[in-house]
Amino acid sequence: MHTKQSFSRRGFLGGTAAALGYMGLKPTPLWAERSPPLAGGSLFQQEADEYDALAKLHFNENPYGPSDKVLEAMTYAFKYSMRYGYPDNGVTAAIAEHHGVARENILLGAGSGEILEVVGLTFLDHDKKVIGVDPSYGSVYRHASGIDADAIKLPLLDNYRQHIPAIIDATKKHYREVGFVYLCNPNNPTGRTVTSQEVQQLLDGIPEDVPVLIDEAYHHFVEDPEYATSIPYVLEGRPVIVARTFSKLFGMAAMRIGFAIATPEMIQRMRPYSTGSVNALAKWGAVAALEDTEAQERVRRITLRLRKQTTSELESMGYNVIPSETNFFMVHTGRPVNEVRTAFRDRGVAVGRPFPPMLEHLRVSIGTEEEMGRFMTAWKEIFPVRSTMGSERG
């Protein structure tokens, strides 16, 4: 994991092993290479083989998996796999210390997805609404519908940024009906950020007792100097809930661990709706992941390099790309996304689903260098070169 080699920049289709070796990242985790045949029979093995063969650029995952230190910690935690009560390696204290808050400010969840659902169960009921933009991370709105609540979804600006004044106006207009405001920052699927000044504008502009859920799942990848985490507002005692996850930078998506940071009062209000289902391996792995800053930086560095390299090549072919501060981007294809997804799938590449109303914008996650090479090869087979148009700035 920590082997260092000299590195020379090269094209997508060459030098993959050398580049990944330099970054300390493996295109395929070692345990996948050593996986024995599945016990369930050839059909299940075939399905697994087909999945493994895909370039998986559709779920915004870290394609390298947990670092060696995280794997070591999780392997150690197997000794507790038969126990209900077990040492959890002080995971809550470790998360709290890492973020400069108290243990009472932390609520664990089975991924940040559970945290978002817990917020919905806590602050919504049949006569309450969540306010946010569309498109954004839609599970928040779907969950509201599932519990007989509702969502007020506001359109993005022409530059695909979130319309903060519109969110403020809608919150004031529907004040008595608002359960909470949802802000995904950076936003999924567009990859655009809300500046720290705009977050302040939002919190100061809405009634002070309205909860605000700020989803920071992708904050590790942000380079925008005008962006800032919203955790300081929690320390001020504001009704702000910051959601974080180990699914992206840390490569633990399938392990299901995330957390909320909020005031102790809000945490206690949410706790009864939490399942408490985070497993022993995830807890031990999370502590090791926070400590392994070297692995964090390697993943971040190669992800940003590949995102910039890929988007620059798409722009050079004449396709508009929305500026992204995440481990994914959106490119305007000029064709229906479902049609485009099928064309990529036929070439062994899985890309993002449609995000209405942006039905001609394709979301692409950043995979390994080899996977991004396969994406660009498929792109050149599917799409013609256009006159240079540049990115969708603003």
N, C-alpha and C positions, 0 to 999 in steps of 0.2 A: 504493500500500500504506500510505503514511504520511499520507494526507490526513486532516485533523481537521475535524469539523463539530460544531455543537451537537447535542445529543441529547435527545429527550424520550421518556420511557417510554410505550409504547403496547401495544395488544393484539397477540395473535399474528398477526392477519390484516391488520394495517395497518402502514404505515411501514417495511416490511422494508428497502427500499433505503437509507433514511436511517439506520436503525439499523446496518446492516452497513457503511455508509460511515463512520459515526462510529468503529466499532471497527477500521476499516482492513481489513475482511474482505470478500471477494467471494463471493456465493452460488454462482456458477459461475466457476471459474478462466478467465482470458482465453484460455489456449491451447485450452480446450474449445470456447469460442465460435468460435474460428478454425479448428477442426479440418477438414481437407479430407475429402471422401468416401473411404471405405475402398476399397482397390484390389481386394479380394477379391470384390466383387459386391454386389448389392442385399440378399441375405440377411444377410450380415455387417453391413452398414450398418444394416439394420432391427434386428438384435439389439443393436447399439451404441446406437441411438436409444432403444430400449425401456429399456435399462439406464440411460442418462443421464436418462430421464424419471422414474425412480423416486426417491422420497424414501428414501434409504439409511440406515436407522436400525438396522442389524442386526449390524454388525461393529466397533462402538466406534471408528470412525475420526475423524480430524480432517477435517471436510467442506470446509475452506478450502484445503487443499493446502499445499505449501511456500511460505514467504514469498518476496518478491521477491529478497531477498538470497541465499536458498538457490537459487532458480532461476537467478540470475546465476552462482553458483558452479558449479552442475551444467552449465549451458550451456558455461562455460569448459572443463569437464572432458571435453567431447565430443572435444576435440583428441587425447585419449589413448584413444579408443574402439577403435582398431585395435592397441593395444599390450598385451603381457603385463606388462612391467615399466614402471612409470610413477610420477611423483611423486604421492603420495597426500595432499598438503597436511598431513602430520603428524597424521593423524586419531587415531592411538592416543595420541600425546602430548597432543593437545587434549582428548580424553576424560579422560585421566588427570589433567591439570591441573584440569579443570573439577570433578572429584570429589575432589580432594585426595589422590590416590594416585599410585603410580609406574606407569610404562609396563608394568612386569613384572606388575602387578595386572590387566591388561586383556586380554581375549580377544574379538576381533570375531566376529560371526556374521551370517548372512543373516537378520536379524530376531531377536528374542529367542526365536522358535520354534526356530531352530537351536541356540541356546544351551541350551534345555531338553532338546533331543534329545542334545546332546553330553554333558550331565550324566548322562543316562540311560545312554548308551553307556559312559561312564567308570566309573560307580559301581554299575551293575546288571549282573548276569548271571543265568543260569537259576535260581540258588538265592537270589537277593537280592530284596528288596521295597522299594518306596517307600511311605512313610506320609504321608497327608494327609487333608484333609476332602473331602466330597462333598455338594453340587456345588462344584467349583472348576474351574480351567482344565484340562479333561479330556485335553488332548494328552499331558500328562506320564504319565497312567495308561495311555492307549492305546499310547504308545510302549513302556512297560514290558511290556505284553502282547505287543507285536510282536517283542520281542527275547527272548521266553520267560522274562521275569521276571514279577513279580506286584505288585499294589498292595493295601495295606490302607487302605480308605477309611472314614473315620469320619464320622458324621452331624454336621451343624451343631447348635448350640444352638437352643432355641425362638425366640430373637431373631435367628437367622440369623448369629450370630457364630461364629468358630472355637473349638472346645473344646480349649484348650491343655492342661489337665490330662489329658484323654483321649489327646492326642497323646503326651504324656510317658509315660503308662502303657503305651501300645501300643509305643512305642519301647523301653522297658525290657524289656517282655515278650518282644519279638521281636528283641532286641539283636543276636544273632549272624546274623540274617537281613536286617537293615536295611541297604540300600544308601545311602539318604539320606532325609531328611525334607523334604517340600515344603510351603512356606507362601506362598500368594499374598496379597500385602498392599499395597494393598487387594485384597479377593477378587473374582474374576470367576467367577460372574455377580452376586453379591449387592451388591457395592459397599461392603461393610463392612470396617473396618480391624481389625488386631490392634495393640493399644497397645504402646508401647515397653517398658512394664513387663512385658507378657505375652511379648514376644519375649525379654526377659532371663530371665523365668521358664522359658521353653522351653529356651534354650541352657544355663542352669544346671541344668536338671532332667534332661537326657538325658546319656548317656555322652559324654565330651568328644571322642571320636574319630569321632562320627557326623556326616557332612556334612549341612548344612542348606541347601537351595536356597530363597532368598527372592526371589520374583518381584515386582518393584516397577514393573511396566509402567505403572501408573496413579498413581504417587506424586506427579506434578506437580499433580494436581487436589485433593489432600488439604488440608482446612482444620482437621481435628481436631487440637487442640493436644497430645493424648496420643499422637499418632503420631510416629514418627521413622524415618528411613532406617536400615538395618542396616549401612551401609558401615563405621562405626567398629569393628564386630566383626571385619571383615577386617583392619583395621589393628592390632587386638590379636593377630592370628595365629590366630583361631578358624577352624574348618573351615566357614566360611560363604561361600556363593556368592550374590552379588546379581546378578539379571538385570534389564537395562534395555533400552529400545527407543526408536527414533526414529519409531515407527509411530503414536503417539498425539498428543501435544502438537505435534510437529514436522511432522505431515502427510506422512510419508514411507513410508506402509505398503507401497505397491507397489515402493518402491526396495529394500526388504529390508536393513535394517541394524539390528543390536542389539549388545549386548556383555555380557560377564560381568565382574564385579569380584570377585576372590578372591586368596588368598595366591599368591605366585609358584609355590610348590610345587604347588598345586592347578591353576593355570593350565597349567603344564607337563604335568601329568598329563592334562588335558583336550585339549590342543592336537592330539595325533595324530588325534583324532576330529573335528576341525573341517575343513570343506571348503575354507576360505580363499576363498570364492566371493563376497565382498562386492565390488561393482563400483565402477569409478572415479567414476561420477556420485554414487553414494551416499556415498562417502568424502568427496568435496569438499563435498557438500551437508550432511553431518553437521557438519563444522567450522563452516560458515556458520550452521547452525541453532543451535549452542551459543552463537555470538557474538551472534545476533540476539535479545537479551533483550526488546526492545520487542515483537517479534512474539509471543514466548512469552507475555508478560503479556496481550496483547490476546486471544489464543485462550483462555487460561485464564479471563479475566474474562467474556467473553461466554458461554463454555460453562457456567460455574457459574451465571450469571444465568438462562440458558435452562433449565437443569436445575431450579433452584429454582422458576422460574415455572411450568414444566410440572407438576412434582410437586404444587405447591400447588393448581393447578387440578384435578388428578385427585382430590386429597384433598377438595377442596370439593364434588366430585361424589359423595363417599362411598366412594372406593376406597383401600385400604391400600397404601402405598408403603414399601418398605424404605429406611431412611435410607442415602444413598449418598455416598461421598467420591471419586467417579470421574466420567468423562464418559458415564455411563449410569446407569440405575436399573432396579429391578424393581417391577412393580405386580401385585397380586393381582387377576386378572380374574374368578375363579369359573367359568371355562370352560377346556376343554382348549386348550393353547397352539397346537397345530397347526390347530385350527379357527379360532382368533383370527388366526393368521398369514395364513390364506387370505382371511379377510374384509378384512384390511388390504391384502393384495396386490391384491385386486380393486379397491381404491381408490387404487392406485399408491403404496403405502407398504410398504417392506420392514422387518419387525421381527424380533426375535431368535428363535432356535430353542428347542426345549424343553430344559430342564436337569433331568433326573430327579434326585430325586423331586419337584421343585417344578414339577409339570406344569400348574399353573394360574397360575403366575407368569410374566409376560411381561417379557423384558429389552428395554429401549428405549435406543438410543444417542442422544446429543444431536447433532442436525444443525444446519443453519442456522435462522435465525428462520423463514424461509419453510417449511422442511421440518417444523419443530415445529408450525407452524400447520396444515399438511396433516395431521399426526398427530392433532392435537386435533379437527380437523373430522371425520376418519374415526372417532375414538373416540366422538364424540357421536352418530354415525350407528349405531355398532355396539352401544354400551352405554347402558343407561338411567341416569338420575341416581338415586343412592341417598341414604338418610339419611346424614349426615356420620358417618364412622367414624374418621378420622384416620390417622396413619401407624403402621407396625409398629415401635414403639419398644422399647427395652430394653437 
